[in-house]
């Protein structure tokens, strides 16, 4: 009897030991099994799962999933069982473990959709040991999940469109429909017929809006009016829309910006006036260089509500709200005629950041960066004037731009590297007249973890006021002194 007891005890201890070993040797790059189903619960083979963001265990901010991470965010196709095997990094950075991933699912017969799924169910590595050891037991007992919840795709509404200039009998080719619920550009999911019609089966259910753009090849663009329609699964909406020449918007910076203008760029979004802000809209984005005399021009724009920002050496467009939150563009209305505008400008700010090592000595070669934001259309924000691209260049290609290249072209716009004195001078900052975050570090040193504003991050803050040099000193730690981890 005793022998049987000791054998059972040994077996139990061995199981616990194996489970503990499994907990302590978590593979560095796990795989999520994402199952894609249709509305009836049947597997969807051939769907493309594309990841784009990561979130730590137990909550926190989303991190953009870049090619620089240990696992690249490559697209994965579902197999016959509707399963996509998606590798993801065990650590987002440092000891911050991945808990959730965000991704899109794309298939020609269904609406494209965005999903967030928990993919790592074990307690974080900094949790108490008994919770970590108990988790595999709970999985075996089916008291804890082992795989992400399945995602379900929806059949979309059918949309058929064509366009003409003078007569419906002469339909145009090379037209590019824009639909408020379909990401641009997605021309690979439009089907063309010989009679000039274009069809998609991927319109999201509910209220939608449509506009058609045409590129005749002479550098000009023609647009249709914006029309609204209600999409229902597998039901067809059909439109034949007349096109009109695009409008011209010319402008200049006001006299507050001293001439000659150098390093100047103006960026705008155009939103149809019959669509409210704060919702998905048929926005049109474009960027131009500002001439030395402060003038600029956009030759082909659709009519609508125009949001404008501008920046040049020493000056930035005045905040359109004067509020204390995110910076807003200045707003103009482009109706049925061309428009001339004046963009109000104000001085930028300069920040002098002195960076020291852990012994208080000057630290040369440290990168210092700010990320001032601007809010567009009342619904999303970007780093001010960084994501510069033109829809007139992108839409005709039928391919999404290389976003990394777009961002990289202006990635150091609000940054500098410390000199031999450990001083970095960051100029041309939009001034918020309040404290703004910044980061500093190099290959061997990093900022201490800031926990004073919610989520963990390695940054400090300085009050950024216009027209003056704002100064502060930061002391860095040797890398690895402290590590970011998930919340317990």
C-alpha positions as CSV (number, residue, x, y, z in Angstrom):
1,X,0.0,0.0,0.0
2,X,2.8,2.4,1.0
3,X,4.7,1.5,-2.3
4,X,1.6,2.4,-4.3
5,X,1.3,5.7,-2.4
6,X,4.9,6.6,-3.0
7,X,4.6,5.7,-6.7
8,X,1.5,7.9,-7.0
9,X,3.3,10.7,-5.1
10,X,6.3,10.4,-7.3
11,X,4.2,10.5,-10.5
12,X,2.3,13.5,-9.2
13,X,5.6,15.3,-8.4
14,X,6.9,14.4,-11.9
15,X,3.9,15.9,-13.5
16,X,4.2,19.1,-11.5
17,X,7.9,19.2,-12.3
18,X,7.2,18.8,-16.0
19,X,4.5,21.5,-15.9
20,X,6.9,23.8,-13.9
21,X,9.6,23.2,-16.5
22,X,7.2,24.0,-19.3
23,X,6.3,27.3,-17.6
24,X,9.9,28.2,-17.1
25,X,11.0,27.4,-20.6
26,X,8.3,29.2,-22.6
27,X,9.4,29.2,-26.3
28,X,10.6,32.6,-27.5
29,X,8.3,32.7,-30.6
30,X,4.9,31.1,-30.0
31,X,2.3,30.5,-32.7
32,X,-1.3,31.6,-32.6
33,X,-3.9,29.3,-34.3
34,X,-6.4,31.8,-35.8
35,X,-9.5,30.0,-37.0
36,X,-11.6,31.8,-39.7
37,X,-15.2,30.9,-40.1
38,X,-18.1,32.2,-42.2
39,X,-21.4,33.4,-40.6
40,X,-22.7,29.8,-40.6
41,X,-19.7,28.6,-38.7
42,X,-18.0,26.9,-41.7
43,X,-14.2,27.1,-42.2
44,X,-13.0,29.7,-44.7
45,X,-9.8,28.5,-46.6
46,X,-7.7,31.0,-48.5
47,X,-8.3,34.0,-46.3
48,X,-5.3,36.3,-45.7
49,X,-4.5,37.1,-42.0
50,X,-2.3,40.2,-41.7
51,X,-1.1,41.3,-38.3
52,X,-0.4,44.9,-37.4
53,X,-0.4,45.5,-33.6
54,X,0.5,43.8,-30.3
55,X,-0.7,44.4,-26.7
56,X,1.0,43.2,-23.5
57,X,-0.5,40.7,-21.1
58,X,-2.9,42.1,-18.5
59,X,-3.6,45.2,-20.6
60,X,-1.6,48.3,-21.7
61,X,-1.0,50.3,-24.8
62,X,-0.9,48.8,-28.3
63,X,2.5,48.6,-30.0
64,X,2.7,48.8,-33.8
65,X,4.1,45.5,-35.1
66,X,7.1,46.3,-37.2
67,X,9.6,44.4,-39.3
68,X,12.3,45.2,-36.7
69,X,10.7,42.9,-34.1
70,X,11.9,39.3,-33.6
71,X,9.0,38.0,-35.7
72,X,8.0,40.0,-38.8
73,X,4.2,40.7,-39.4
74,X,4.0,38.6,-42.5
75,X,0.6,37.7,-44.1
76,X,-0.6,34.1,-43.4
77,X,-3.2,32.2,-45.5
78,X,-5.8,29.9,-43.9
79,X,-5.6,26.2,-44.7
80,X,-8.5,23.9,-45.7
81,X,-9.6,23.9,-42.1
82,X,-9.8,27.7,-42.0
83,X,-6.8,27.9,-39.7
84,X,-3.9,30.4,-40.1
85,X,-0.8,29.6,-38.1
86,X,0.5,33.1,-37.0
87,X,3.9,33.3,-35.3
88,X,4.2,36.2,-32.9
89,X,7.0,37.5,-30.7
90,X,7.0,36.2,-27.1
91,X,8.3,39.6,-26.0
92,X,7.1,42.9,-27.5
93,X,10.2,44.5,-26.1
94,X,12.3,43.9,-23.0
95,X,10.3,41.6,-20.8
96,X,6.9,42.9,-21.9
97,X,5.1,39.7,-23.0
98,X,2.6,39.7,-25.9
99,X,-0.9,39.0,-24.8
100,X,-3.1,40.1,-27.7
101,X,-2.6,40.6,-31.4
102,X,-4.6,42.8,-33.8
103,X,-5.0,41.7,-37.4
104,X,-7.1,42.0,-40.5
105,X,-8.7,39.1,-42.4
106,X,-9.1,39.5,-46.1
107,X,-11.0,37.2,-48.6
108,X,-12.6,38.1,-52.0
109,X,-16.0,36.7,-50.9
110,X,-16.3,38.5,-47.6
111,X,-15.9,42.0,-46.1
112,X,-12.5,42.8,-44.8
113,X,-12.6,43.1,-41.0
114,X,-10.3,43.9,-38.1
115,X,-10.0,41.6,-35.1
116,X,-8.3,41.6,-31.7
117,X,-7.6,38.2,-30.1
118,X,-5.9,37.0,-26.9
119,X,-3.2,34.6,-28.0
120,X,-1.2,34.0,-24.9
121,X,-3.3,32.7,-22.0
122,X,-0.6,31.8,-19.4
123,X,0.0,34.3,-16.5
124,X,2.9,36.6,-17.2
125,X,6.4,35.5,-16.1
126,X,6.4,37.9,-13.1
127,X,3.2,36.3,-11.7
128,X,3.4,34.2,-8.6
129,X,4.7,30.7,-9.3
130,X,1.7,28.8,-8.2
131,X,-0.5,30.6,-10.8
132,X,2.0,29.8,-13.5
133,X,2.2,26.2,-12.5
134,X,-1.6,25.8,-12.1
135,X,-2.3,27.2,-15.6
136,X,-1.3,24.1,-17.6
137,X,-3.4,22.0,-15.2
138,X,-6.4,24.2,-15.9
139,X,-5.8,23.9,-19.6
140,X,-5.7,20.1,-19.3
141,X,-9.0,20.2,-17.3
142,X,-10.4,22.6,-19.9
143,X,-10.9,25.2,-17.3
144,X,-8.7,27.7,-19.2
145,X,-8.5,28.5,-22.9
146,X,-5.7,27.2,-25.0
147,X,-6.4,28.8,-28.4
148,X,-7.9,32.1,-29.5
149,X,-11.6,32.5,-30.2
150,X,-12.5,32.0,-33.8
151,X,-13.2,35.0,-36.0
152,X,-16.3,35.1,-38.2
153,X,-16.4,36.9,-41.6
154,X,-19.5,38.5,-43.0
155,X,-20.8,38.5,-46.5
156,X,-20.9,42.0,-47.9
157,X,-23.2,44.0,-50.1
158,X,-22.7,44.0,-53.8
159,X,-21.9,47.3,-55.5
160,X,-21.8,47.9,-59.3
161,X,-20.5,51.2,-60.5
162,X,-19.7,53.0,-63.8
163,X,-18.8,56.6,-64.7
164,X,-19.2,59.0,-67.6
165,X,-18.4,62.6,-68.6
166,X,-21.1,63.6,-71.1
167,X,-23.1,60.5,-72.0
168,X,-24.1,57.3,-70.2
169,X,-23.5,55.6,-73.5
170,X,-19.8,56.3,-73.3
171,X,-18.6,54.7,-70.1
172,X,-15.0,55.4,-68.9
173,X,-12.3,53.0,-68.1
174,X,-9.6,53.4,-65.4
175,X,-12.1,54.6,-62.8
176,X,-11.3,54.2,-59.1
177,X,-14.3,53.9,-56.8
178,X,-13.9,55.0,-53.2
179,X,-16.3,53.5,-50.7
180,X,-16.4,54.7,-47.1
181,X,-16.3,51.2,-45.6
182,X,-13.5,49.8,-47.8
183,X,-9.9,50.5,-47.1
184,X,-7.9,52.2,-49.9
185,X,-6.5,51.1,-52.2
186,X,-8.2,47.7,-52.7
187,X,-8.6,47.6,-56.4
188,X,-7.6,43.9,-56.5
189,X,-11.0,43.1,-55.1
190,X,-12.9,44.9,-57.9
191,X,-14.0,42.9,-60.9
192,X,-14.1,44.6,-64.3
193,X,-16.6,43.8,-67.1
194,X,-16.1,44.6,-70.8
195,X,-19.0,47.1,-70.8
196,X,-17.2,49.4,-68.3
197,X,-18.8,48.4,-65.0
198,X,-16.8,47.6,-61.9
199,X,-18.2,45.3,-59.2
200,X,-17.3,44.4,-55.6
201,X,-19.0,42.0,-53.1
202,X,-17.2,43.4,-50.1
203,X,-19.2,46.4,-48.9
204,X,-19.8,46.4,-45.2
205,X,-23.5,46.2,-44.1
206,X,-25.1,49.5,-43.2
207,X,-24.8,53.1,-44.3
208,X,-22.1,53.7,-47.0
209,X,-20.9,56.5,-49.3
210,X,-19.4,56.3,-52.7
211,X,-17.2,58.6,-54.9
212,X,-15.5,57.8,-58.2
213,X,-12.2,59.3,-59.2
214,X,-10.9,59.2,-62.8
215,X,-7.3,59.7,-64.1
216,X,-7.4,60.5,-67.8
217,X,-3.6,60.7,-68.0
218,X,-3.1,64.4,-68.5
219,X,-2.2,65.1,-64.8
220,X,-5.8,66.1,-64.0
221,X,-8.3,64.2,-61.9
222,X,-12.1,64.1,-62.3
223,X,-14.5,63.3,-59.5
224,X,-18.1,62.3,-59.1
225,X,-20.4,63.7,-56.4
226,X,-20.6,61.7,-53.2
227,X,-23.7,59.4,-53.0
228,X,-25.0,57.6,-50.0
229,X,-26.5,54.1,-50.0
230,X,-27.5,51.3,-47.6
231,X,-25.7,48.0,-48.1
232,X,-27.2,44.7,-47.2
233,X,-25.5,41.3,-47.5
234,X,-25.7,39.8,-51.0
235,X,-28.0,42.7,-52.2
236,X,-26.9,44.9,-55.1
237,X,-26.6,48.7,-55.3
238,X,-25.9,50.1,-58.7
239,X,-24.7,53.6,-59.7
240,X,-23.8,55.4,-62.9
241,X,-22.2,58.7,-61.9
242,X,-21.2,61.7,-63.9
243,X,-17.7,63.1,-63.4
244,X,-16.6,66.7,-63.2
245,X,-13.1,68.3,-63.2
246,X,-11.3,68.5,-59.9
247,X,-11.0,71.8,-58.1
248,X,-7.8,73.8,-57.4
249,X,-6.7,75.0,-54.0
250,X,-4.0,77.6,-53.9
251,X,-2.6,79.2,-50.8
252,X,0.2,81.0,-49.0
253,X,1.5,81.2,-45.5
254,X,0.7,84.4,-43.7
255,X,3.3,87.1,-43.0
256,X,4.1,85.7,-39.5
257,X,6.3,83.2,-41.4
258,X,9.4,85.1,-42.4
259,X,10.6,84.9,-46.0
260,X,12.3,83.2,-47.7
261,X,10.5,80.0,-46.6
262,X,12.8,77.0,-46.3
263,X,12.0,73.3,-45.5
264,X,8.3,74.0,-46.0
265,X,5.5,71.4,-46.4
266,X,1.8,71.7,-46.4
267,X,-0.5,68.7,-45.8
268,X,-4.2,68.5,-46.2
269,X,-7.2,66.1,-45.9
270,X,-10.5,66.7,-47.8
271,X,-13.7,65.3,-46.3
272,X,-17.1,65.5,-48.1
273,X,-19.2,68.2,-46.5
274,X,-22.3,66.0,-46.3
275,X,-20.5,63.5,-44.0
276,X,-20.0,64.2,-40.3
277,X,-16.6,64.3,-38.7
278,X,-15.8,61.5,-36.3
279,X,-16.9,58.8,-38.7
280,X,-15.3,56.9,-41.5
281,X,-15.2,59.2,-44.5
282,X,-14.0,59.4,-48.1
283,X,-11.0,61.5,-47.1
284,X,-8.5,62.6,-49.7
285,X,-4.9,63.2,-48.5
286,X,-2.2,65.2,-50.3
287,X,1.1,67.0,-49.5
288,X,3.0,69.8,-51.3
289,X,6.3,71.6,-50.9
290,X,6.0,75.3,-50.0
291,X,7.8,77.7,-52.3
292,X,10.3,80.2,-51.0
293,X,7.7,83.0,-51.3
294,X,5.3,81.0,-49.1
295,X,2.9,79.9,-51.8
296,X,1.7,76.4,-52.7
297,X,-1.0,74.8,-54.9
298,X,-3.0,71.6,-55.1
299,X,-4.2,71.4,-58.7
300,X,-6.8,68.5,-58.4
301,X,-8.9,68.1,-55.3
302,X,-12.5,66.9,-54.7
303,X,-14.9,69.4,-53.1
304,X,-15.4,69.2,-49.3
305,X,-14.2,70.3,-45.9
306,X,-10.4,70.9,-46.1
307,X,-8.2,70.4,-43.1
308,X,-4.7,72.0,-43.5
309,X,-1.4,71.9,-41.5
310,X,1.9,73.5,-42.5
311,X,5.5,73.6,-41.2
312,X,8.7,75.2,-42.3
313,X,12.0,76.2,-40.7
314,X,11.1,78.2,-37.7
315,X,7.3,78.3,-38.1
316,X,4.2,76.0,-37.9
317,X,0.5,76.4,-38.6
318,X,-1.5,77.8,-35.7
319,X,-3.5,75.3,-33.8
320,X,-7.0,75.2,-35.3
321,X,-8.6,74.7,-31.9
322,X,-6.4,76.6,-29.4
323,X,-7.4,73.8,-27.0
324,X,-5.1,72.0,-24.6
325,X,-5.4,68.5,-26.2
326,X,-4.2,67.3,-29.6
327,X,-3.3,69.9,-32.1
328,X,-5.9,70.4,-34.8
329,X,-5.7,71.6,-38.5
330,X,-7.1,74.8,-39.8
331,X,-10.4,74.3,-41.7
332,X,-11.5,75.7,-45.0
333,X,-14.4,74.9,-47.4
334,X,-13.8,74.0,-51.0
335,X,-17.2,74.1,-52.8
336,X,-18.0,74.3,-56.5
337,X,-15.2,76.9,-57.4
338,X,-11.5,77.1,-56.9
339,X,-10.2,78.4,-53.6
340,X,-7.4,80.7,-52.3
341,X,-6.5,80.4,-48.6
342,X,-4.1,81.9,-46.1
343,X,-2.6,79.6,-43.5
344,X,-2.0,81.3,-40.2
345,X,1.5,80.6,-38.8
346,X,3.3,81.0,-35.5
347,X,6.9,80.4,-34.3
348,X,8.0,76.9,-33.5
349,X,9.7,75.8,-30.2
350,X,13.3,74.6,-29.5
351,X,14.2,72.1,-26.8
352,X,17.8,71.7,-25.5
353,X,18.1,68.3,-23.9
354,X,21.2,67.5,-21.8
355,X,21.7,63.8,-21.5
356,X,23.9,62.2,-18.8
357,X,24.9,58.6,-18.1
358,X,24.3,56.9,-14.8
359,X,27.3,58.6,-13.3
360,X,26.2,62.0,-14.2
361,X,28.7,62.4,-17.1
362,X,27.7,63.9,-20.5
363,X,26.5,61.2,-22.8
364,X,27.3,61.9,-26.5
365,X,25.7,59.9,-29.3
366,X,22.3,59.6,-27.7
367,X,19.2,60.0,-29.9
368,X,16.5,62.3,-28.6
369,X,13.0,62.3,-30.1
370,X,9.6,64.0,-29.8
371,X,6.4,62.9,-31.4
372,X,3.9,65.9,-31.5
373,X,0.5,64.8,-32.8
374,X,-2.2,66.3,-34.9
375,X,-5.7,65.0,-35.0
376,X,-7.4,64.6,-38.4
377,X,-11.2,64.6,-39.1
378,X,-12.0,64.4,-35.4
379,X,-11.2,60.7,-35.3
380,X,-7.5,59.8,-35.6
381,X,-4.1,61.3,-35.0
382,X,-0.6,61.1,-36.6
383,X,2.7,62.6,-35.9
384,X,2.6,66.2,-37.2
385,X,3.4,66.3,-41.0
386,X,5.3,63.0,-40.8
387,X,3.0,60.6,-42.9
388,X,3.3,62.6,-46.1
389,X,1.9,61.0,-49.2
390,X,-0.6,61.7,-52.0
391,X,-3.7,59.8,-52.9
392,X,-3.4,60.9,-56.5
393,X,-0.1,58.9,-56.6
394,X,-1.3,55.9,-54.7
395,X,-4.9,55.3,-55.9
396,X,-4.1,54.6,-59.6
397,X,-1.5,52.0,-58.7
398,X,-4.1,49.7,-56.9
399,X,-1.5,49.0,-54.2
400,X,-1.0,50.3,-50.7
401,X,2.1,52.4,-50.2
402,X,5.2,51.2,-48.4
403,X,4.2,52.7,-45.1
404,X,7.6,52.1,-43.6
405,X,9.2,54.2,-46.3
406,X,6.6,56.9,-45.9
407,X,7.3,57.2,-42.2
408,X,11.1,56.8,-42.5
409,X,11.3,59.8,-44.9
410,X,10.5,62.1,-42.0
411,X,11.2,59.9,-39.1
412,X,13.9,62.2,-37.6
413,X,12.0,65.4,-38.2
414,X,11.5,66.0,-34.5
415,X,14.8,64.5,-33.2
416,X,18.5,65.1,-32.7
417,X,21.6,63.4,-31.5
418,X,23.7,64.6,-28.5
419,X,27.1,66.2,-29.1
420,X,30.3,65.8,-27.1
421,X,28.7,67.8,-24.3
422,X,25.8,65.5,-24.2
423,X,23.5,68.2,-25.6
424,X,20.8,67.6,-28.3
425,X,19.0,70.6,-29.7
426,X,15.6,69.7,-31.2
427,X,14.2,72.6,-33.2
428,X,11.0,73.2,-35.2
429,X,8.7,71.7,-32.6
430,X,5.0,72.6,-32.7
431,X,4.4,74.3,-29.3
432,X,1.6,73.1,-27.1
433,X,2.6,75.3,-24.1
434,X,2.3,72.3,-21.9
435,X,4.5,69.3,-21.0
436,X,5.3,67.0,-23.9
437,X,6.9,63.6,-23.8
438,X,10.3,62.8,-25.3
439,X,12.7,59.8,-25.4
440,X,16.5,59.6,-25.2
441,X,18.9,56.7,-25.5
442,X,21.6,54.9,-27.4
443,X,22.9,51.3,-27.8
444,X,24.0,51.1,-24.2
445,X,21.9,53.5,-22.2
446,X,18.1,54.1,-21.9
447,X,15.7,56.2,-19.9
448,X,14.2,54.9,-16.7
449,X,10.7,53.6,-16.8
450,X,8.0,56.2,-16.4
451,X,4.9,54.9,-14.6
452,X,3.3,58.3,-13.8
453,X,1.0,58.4,-16.8
454,X,-0.6,55.0,-16.8
455,X,1.2,52.6,-19.1
456,X,4.9,52.0,-18.7
457,X,7.2,53.8,-21.1
458,X,10.7,55.1,-21.3
459,X,10.2,58.8,-21.6
460,X,10.4,62.1,-19.7
461,X,8.5,65.4,-20.2
462,X,9.3,69.0,-20.8
463,X,7.1,72.1,-21.2
464,X,7.3,73.1,-24.9
465,X,6.7,76.9,-25.3
466,X,6.9,78.7,-28.6
467,X,9.6,81.2,-29.5
468,X,12.0,80.2,-26.7
469,X,14.6,77.5,-26.0
470,X,13.2,75.0,-23.5
471,X,15.9,73.2,-21.4
472,X,16.0,70.1,-19.2
473,X,18.5,67.4,-18.1
474,X,17.9,63.7,-18.0
475,X,20.0,60.9,-16.5
476,X,20.0,57.5,-18.3
477,X,20.5,54.0,-16.9
478,X,22.6,51.2,-18.4
479,X,20.4,49.0,-20.5
480,X,19.1,46.0,-18.5
481,X,19.1,47.8,-15.1
482,X,15.3,47.6,-15.1
483,X,13.0,46.0,-17.5
484,X,9.4,46.7,-18.6
485,X,7.1,43.8,-17.7
486,X,3.4,43.0,-17.9
487,X,1.1,44.2,-15.1
488,X,0.7,41.6,-12.4
